[in-house]
Amino acid sequence: MGNSKLKKYYSRLNSFVLSETLKEKLEKVIVITAIVSFLIHLAIIGLIDFDLLDFGEYDGNLIISPISAIYTPFSIILIYEVYLLVFYLPKSITIYIGKQYEIITLILIRKIFYDLSNLEFSSDWFSIEGDIQFTIDILATLALFFLIFQFYRLNAKNKVEKEKITHKTKSHIKVKNVFATILVPTIVFLALFSFGDWFYETLTGSDYSSTSIKTVNTVFFDDFFTVLILIDVLLLLFSFLQTEEFSRVIRNSGFVISTILIKLSFSADNIINTILIVVAVTFGVLILYIYNQYFKLNQTLKE
């Protein structure tokens, strides 16, 4: 009886958190919230400019520059991207990985909006560390956008050849559904804990200046990608039950390595951080490209 109730509750939770209805509703809520948060951020900046509001030692670049106000709605949009990652996990492992790449690219773009408010215009542009970092981030964003496009293009080509739905495939989809269902409440808890802990440390910290933009960027997402690594490793292990294909095992292993490189980027500083992100996505694209070529070769040999 207890087991039957548990399955019933799981079925309800699964159908709710991974439903198209929730996805569409959440999309509308996220857009409205992003717009409202942007206007509130701008209003706070305006009040500070007119000396109607004073944050004292907490007056950082995030609340004194109108350009950096864009940082806030981008943070809200990232929440929706996180949900989409979970939403597509049971449907396609490649789209799930692609969403990871989208998230880290949006984090980089969000950082660029912050950096725009700190640019120092000088004839000797490349002598200023912040300006060099901004230039590298801009180029990296273009590279990442192109790489993500190639990743989805390769995935589309791969989908031309539909694989047969076997009993093992159905079992693997069920496993991914379980992981996705567990991920949603885990992410909610992790987000509340991460932002709560960061907010508390910010307010109680004796040296507010130590709370850098790098620290803000890693809030939640550092731990989030740690969770994704665990999920990816478990998916890799379960994939051994679905297939013994060498190419698929290598592809899934490569995706795990790509996720680990993204996670490591949060611990790196400045240029190394950006380089690790680009290397991680490039590695994932190359893995998928080689996998597709391997698949074509196998198809040719079978004919």
Secondary structure, 3 states (H helix, E strand, C coil): CHHHHHHHHHHHHHHHHCCHHHHHHHHHHHHHHHHHHHHHHHHHHHHHHCCCCCCHHHCCCCCCCCHHHHHHHHHHHHHHHHHHHHHHCCCCHHHHHHHHHHHHHHHHHHHHHHHHCCCCCCCCHHHCHHHHHHHHHHHHHHHHHHHHHHHHHHHHHHCCCCCCCCHHHHHHHHHHHHHHHHHHHHHHHHHHHHHHHHHHHHHHCCCHHHCCHHHHHHCCHHHHHHHHHHHHHHHHHHHHHHCCCHHHHHHHHHHHHHHHHHHHHCCCCHHHHHHHHHHHHHHHHHHHHHHHHHHHHHHHHHC
